[in-house]
């Protein structure tokens, strides 16, 4: 099968350094293109789930907002599985991040309800919980060690024997070695969320500019040092703005015009998800299953329409979006080991993506030394989970800058850009 360049599942994204379509407002919806205003209160650079959520919430606060992205809602957002996993994504040494993720998860029910009301579209938020299962006794040892860590830091997790796991999820293989019930790890359909955010932004009169940012324009200000002036575009005219938010995922550090101390140290972390579809009559998973198989992690996320998202590989491969056969083969084998009935499913898509990783695996959210320039990137494994909380945090920072409120203590305080002010890449 052949694909046009823009739709091939392994195609290189058009975010930076390639030809894009002309800058118009919302040309992808059923209304004629309109002119793009040259001045905004906020310009958001990047239209993934983080950027779209920021744009929507900023517009709801009464601001005139534009998002610049040649293909909003795609990239890592489109390739994700939609897990909201504050517990299973809690790792040793990341206790502060775990606390942030747990607080972010609590925001999702209201966010999902408000987004559905604003857009008129379902986002398929499912508070089903997650099962974490062990493929063999050695995997069980590792899972028990992780469970002890989760319990030590107060995360909700409950040990289950093999029989209890199979009672909770009958599709699990007979040979599994028990697992853990994670009742606070949920899921949402990330693609449905991205589509709903685009519609909600349209309703809120956010301008979508189908272009790419050549550089952020920064100028001197007599009393306050440097301040942001807007962005220059590859094709369209420059956009003036009081504030610019960099939320371009793994490409955030590539945006030109950022002073060195304000350039976020994010890197691309390659991953692939596989989308499957259950044929009529084939059993379906009841809820998300995560597994450890021979020390390798995999997950299976069911969709309401009978689809299943299988993932995910995680490799440091630079910005390439090819799909390595070895990693894919291991992923498929591990998933079949846990759920043998996958043999009856059909493969419908491979979705490679690039997670934005930071040096300490935490997000980078906050103001910078340039007045009006904010960063919202580096969300790594937790972009979908952290999107509502990040959007509310950015709006709060904008309000404080505009003297609408005072800055209050925040779970994001440990994840400000300033912690990397003197960071230099190694190697």
Secondary structure, 3 states (H helix, E strand, C coil): CCCCCCCCCCCCCCCCCCCCCCCCECCCCCCCCECCCCEEEEEEECCCHHHHHHHHHHHHCCCCEEEECCCCCCCHHHHCCCEECCCCCCCCCCHHHHHHHHHHHHCHHHHHHHHHHHHCCCCCCECCCEEEEECCHHHHHHHHHHHHHHHHCCCCCEEECHHHHHHHCCCCCCCCCCEEEECCCEECCHHHHHHHHHHHHHHCCCEEECCCEEEEEEEEECCCEEEEEEEEECCCCCEEEEEEEECCHHHHHHCECCCHHHCCCCEEEEEEEEEEEECCCCCCCCCEEEEEECCEEEEEEECCCCEEEEECCCECCCCCCCCCHHHHHHHHHHHHHHCHHHHHEEEEEEEEEEEEECCCCCCEEEECCCECEEEEECCHHHHHHHHHHHHHHHHHHHHHHCCCCCCCCCHHHHHCHHHHCCCCCCC
